[in-house]
Amino acid sequence: MSFDQPQRRLSFRIVGLLLAAVPFAFGVIRFAETRSDMRYLWTAIASTLGAVVIASPRSWTQRSLALQVLAAFIAASLCGVLCALLLGVTFGPALLVVCCAFGLFSAIGIVLIWRRSPR
């Protein structure tokens, strides 16, 4: 079974949306458990915005897809760390693990959403 271009593009976008939604799912779960802690949600927003800014579809070529994901991951992780620190989270391994995980899901998700199909 072979996918044509529109189906392939749609598949990438659906997978990208699911991946980009993971940090928000964790934020919603955290908020539902505590009824007051929205730090994960704010960190997910910051991480996703960092990935969106770097992964602009006009600034990258198909050949630099790995570099695009790496740059978006770094930006998303740094934005997440900055947001968490501004919210009063103590810098440490837990903050880095959460922000790197959020950054990874955000970066790959956003790049897949905006990925152009090869010609």
matplotlib code that plots the C-alpha trace (Angstrom):
import matplotlib.pyplot as plt

x = [0.0, 1.5, 0.6, 0.2, 1.5, -1.6, -2.1, 1.6, 1.5, -1.7, -0.1, 3.0, 0.7, -1.4, 1.6, 3.1, 0.0, -0.1, 3.6, 3.2, 0.2, 2.1, 3.5, 0.0, -1.5, 1.0, 0.1, -3.6, -3.0, -0.8, -3.5, -6.3, -4.4, -3.4, -6.3, -3.8, -0.4, -0.3, 3.5, 3.6, 1.0, 3.0, 6.2, 4.5, 3.3, 6.8, 8.4, 6.0, 6.5, 10.3, 9.9, 7.5, 9.8, 12.8, 11.1, 9.6, 8.9, 10.3, 13.8, 14.7, 15.3, 14.4, 18.1, 18.5, 15.6, 17.9, 19.4, 16.0, 14.8, 18.0, 17.7, 14.0, 14.8, 17.4, 15.2, 12.2, 14.1, 15.7, 12.3, 10.9, 13.7, 13.4, 9.7, 10.0, 12.7, 10.5, 7.7, 9.9, 11.0, 14.3, 17.0, 18.0, 17.8, 14.0, 13.6, 16.1, 14.4, 10.9, 12.0, 14.1, 11.2, 8.8, 11.4, 11.8, 8.1, 7.5, 10.3, 9.6, 5.9, 6.2, 8.7, 6.5, 3.4, 5.3, 7.4, 7.2, 6.9, 9.9, 9.4]
y = [0.0, 3.3, 6.7, 9.5, 13.0, 14.5, 11.4, 11.4, 15.1, 14.5, 11.6, 13.7, 16.5, 14.1, 12.5, 16.0, 17.2, 14.2, 14.6, 18.4, 17.7, 15.5, 18.3, 19.9, 16.5, 16.3, 19.9, 19.1, 15.9, 17.9, 20.6, 18.1, 16.4, 19.5, 21.9, 24.8, 23.9, 25.3, 25.3, 22.4, 24.1, 27.3, 25.4, 23.5, 26.8, 28.3, 25.1, 25.0, 28.7, 28.2, 25.4, 27.4, 30.4, 28.3, 25.9, 28.4, 26.6, 29.3, 29.3, 25.7, 23.3, 19.6, 18.7, 20.4, 18.5, 17.0, 20.4, 22.0, 19.5, 20.0, 23.8, 23.6, 21.2, 23.5, 26.5, 24.7, 23.3, 26.7, 28.4, 25.8, 26.2, 30.0, 29.8, 27.3, 29.4, 32.5, 30.5, 29.8, 26.3, 25.4, 24.6, 21.0, 17.6, 17.4, 20.7, 19.7, 16.3, 17.8, 20.7, 18.5, 16.1, 18.9, 20.4, 17.1, 16.5, 20.1, 20.2, 17.0, 17.7, 21.2, 20.2, 17.3, 19.6, 22.1, 19.5, 19.8, 16.5, 15.6, 16.4]
z = [0.0, -1.1, 0.3, -2.2, -1.3, 0.4, 2.6, 3.5, 4.4, 6.5, 8.3, 9.2, 10.5, 12.6, 14.2, 14.7, 16.4, 18.7, 19.7, 20.2, 22.5, 24.9, 27.0, 27.3, 28.3, 31.2, 32.1, 32.2, 34.3, 36.7, 37.0, 37.4, 40.3, 42.2, 41.1, 41.3, 39.8, 36.2, 35.9, 33.5, 31.3, 31.2, 30.5, 27.7, 26.1, 26.4, 24.9, 22.0, 21.2, 21.3, 18.7, 16.6, 16.4, 15.3, 13.0, 10.7, 7.4, 5.2, 6.8, 6.3, 3.3, 3.2, 3.4, 6.8, 8.5, 11.3, 11.9, 12.1, 14.7, 16.7, 16.7, 17.6, 20.4, 21.9, 21.6, 23.0, 25.9, 26.8, 26.6, 28.9, 31.4, 31.4, 31.9, 34.8, 36.4, 36.1, 37.8, 40.8, 40.1, 41.6, 39.0, 39.1, 37.4, 37.6, 35.8, 33.1, 32.5, 32.2, 30.0, 27.7, 27.4, 26.6, 24.2, 22.4, 21.9, 20.9, 18.5, 16.7, 16.7, 15.2, 12.6, 11.5, 11.3, 9.1, 7.1, 3.4, 1.5, -0.7, -4.4]

ax = plt.figure().add_subplot(projection="3d")
ax.plot(x, y, z, "-o")
ax.set_aspect("equal")
plt.show()
